[in-house]
Amino acid sequence: MSDVKAVDELVVKYNSLKSEIGKVIIGQEQAVNFTLLSIFCGGHSLLIGVPGLAKTLLVNTLSNALGLHFKRIQFTPDLMPSDILGSEILDEKRQFKFIKGPIFSNIILADEINRTPPKTQAALLEAMQERSVTVSGNYYKLDLPFFVLATQNPIEQEGTYPLPEAQLDRFMFSINLEYPSFKEEVQVVKNTTSNIQNTVNSIFSGEEIIQTQQLIRKIPVTDNVIEYAVSLVGKTRPKSNEATEMVKNYLDWGAGPRASQNLILAAKAHAVVNGKYSPDIEDVKAVAVPILSHRIVKNYKAEAEGISIEQIINSLL
């Protein structure tokens, strides 16, 4: 099948996928779109929102609609790396036997990832980057496709461990979930307080998701779009020549090269699901905020003046 035909088919499947998800998830259009884009690019997403905004439900619904295995790990201060990766036990023959942990699944929901100490957070790093884990010197490949969708509560900072920059950079998107509108909330209440059960049909299979990821990597990109993405990322670095006054005044740290790679990959996916065969600068702009927002660090002056990361990124766009 030609790539053009594959793109056309993907658009149809993507729209059916969204209508399946829409049976359960009311509103949250942007969060659904970005989470799907990260899955089609083979990336991971960080979902940030106050309790009760259906973060866990969203991930569960996605795994059903994509026909993937799903495991939820509740991150707590006493969680150990072996609780995620698995551990070796002595069996009845006095041989060491590896018992796989919940990381061996297609979609991992890392619930409240900032509630666990850095040692346990780091257990996810190798899995996220290499798609493999090392336990007691033995190397285990994870099943593909593999995604980590982590949630974080922005309010309660008591007893939390902020994610280190190196780990934040492993997430392709940082997605903020907003409160629903009045109309959406009325619909949510109607749906969740009656005895009607909506079943979500699976539209994709694991194999088709891997094919979609390969298709997106094949999408051609013109040099001016790549140069735009790289220059946009360069402008976030306060010490670079391209940095604007706002960046120099309000940022301590800018985004690294992984941001440029992710901008182009996500722009390709954004173009494809909107029926285009090659991304343009508008596609880069559409994905810029969730890709850059967790990769740049504000200084105390920005905090004091109430300048948000989004304002800084929008000033560059």
C-alpha positions, 0 to 999 in steps of 0.5 A, spaced: 500 500 500 502 506 498 504 511 503 499 516 501 493 511 501 496 509 508 495 516 510 488 517 508 486 510 511 489 513 518 485 519 518 479 515 517 481 510 523 483 516 527 477 519 527 473 513 529 478 512 534 476 519 537 469 518 537 470 511 541 474 515 546 468 520 546 463 515 548 467 515 555 471 522 555 467 528 555 471 534 552 478 534 554 479 535 546 486 537 546 488 532 552 486 526 547 489 529 541 496 530 544 496 523 548 494 520 541 499 524 537 505 522 542 502 514 542 503 515 534 510 518 535 512 512 540 513 518 545 511 518 553 506 523 556 505 527 562 498 529 564 498 534 569 491 536 572 487 537 579 484 530 581 477 528 578 479 530 571 479 523 568 486 523 567 486 515 569 479 514 566 483 517 559 488 512 559 484 506 561 479 508 555 485 509 550 488 502 552 481 499 550 480 503 544 487 502 542 487 494 543 493 494 548 495 491 555 494 496 560 497 496 567 497 502 573 502 503 578 500 507 584 506 511 586 507 512 593 513 514 597 515 507 599 514 504 592 521 500 590 524 499 583 523 492 584 515 494 585 516 496 578 521 492 574 520 485 578 524 481 582 528 475 582 526 469 587 528 462 589 524 457 586 523 450 588 529 447 584 533 453 588 534 456 581 533 464 581 527 465 577 525 472 574 518 475 576 516 480 571 513 487 574 508 491 571 512 495 567 512 489 562 505 491 559 504 496 553 501 502 556 503 504 563 499 509 567 504 512 572 499 515 577 502 521 581 509 519 579 512 525 583 509 522 590 515 517 589 523 518 591 528 519 585 531 512 586 524 509 584 522 514 579 529 513 575 527 505 575 522 508 569 528 512 565 531 506 562 524 503 560 522 509 557 528 511 553 531 504 551 525 500 551 528 495 556 530 493 563 536 491 567 535 487 573 540 483 577 545 484 571 540 481 566 537 485 560 530 484 558 526 487 552 519 490 553 514 488 548 512 494 543 509 498 543 510 501 549 508 508 552 508 511 559 503 516 561 504 519 567 500 523 571 501 529 576 497 533 581 499 540 581 496 542 587 498 538 593 506 539 593 506 536 600 510 529 600 512 530 593 519 529 589 519 534 583 521 530 577 528 531 575 529 535 568 533 529 565 526 525 567 522 530 564 525 531 558 524 523 556 516 525 556 515 528 549 508 532 551 506 535 558 499 536 557 495 540 562 488 538 563 483 543 564 476 544 568 470 542 563 466 547 561 459 548 564 455 544 558 461 538 558 460 538 566 453 537 565 454 531 560 459 528 565 454 528 571 449 525 567 453 520 564 456 518 571 450 518 575 446 513 571 446 506 570 448 506 562 455 503 561 458 505 554 463 500 551 469 502 547 471 498 541 478 497 539 480 500 533 487 499 532 491 493 534 499 493 537 501 491 530 497 497 527 500 502 532 507 500 530 506 501 523 503 508 524 509 510 528 513 507 522 509 511 517 510 517 521 517 517 521 517 516 513 513 523 512 517 528 508 519 535 511 522 541 508 528 544 510 525 550 512 520 547 517 526 543 520 530 550 521 524 553 524 523 548 529 530 548 531 531 556 531 524 556 535 528 551 540 534 555 540 530 562 542 528 558 548 536 558 551 537 565 555 545 565 553 544 564 545 544 569 540 537 568 538 534 569 545 529 574 545 529 580 551 523 576 554 527 569 554 533 573 557 529 576 563 525 570 565 528 564 563 534 560 567 534 554 562 532 553 555 530 546 551 535 541 549 536 538 542 530 532 544 525 538 544 527 539 536 526 532 534 520 531 538 517 538 535 518 535 528 516 528 529 509 531 533 508 536 527 509 530 522 503 526 526 499 532 527 499 533 519 498 526 518 492 526 522 489 532 519 490 529 512 496 532 510 502 529 507 507 533 509 508 538 515 508 546 515 510 551 520 503 551 522 503 544 525 510 545 529 506 551 532 500 547 534 504 542 538 510 547 541 507 549 547 506 541 550 513 540 547 516 546 550 513 547 557 516 542 561 523 543 558 524 550 560 525 553 567 523 560 569 527 564 574 525 567 580 523 574 576 518 570 572 515 567 578 515 574 582 511 577 576 507 571 575 509 570 568 507 563 565 511 558 561 505 559 556 506 566 555 513 566 554 512 560 549 507 564 545 511 570 545 516 566 541 511 563 536 
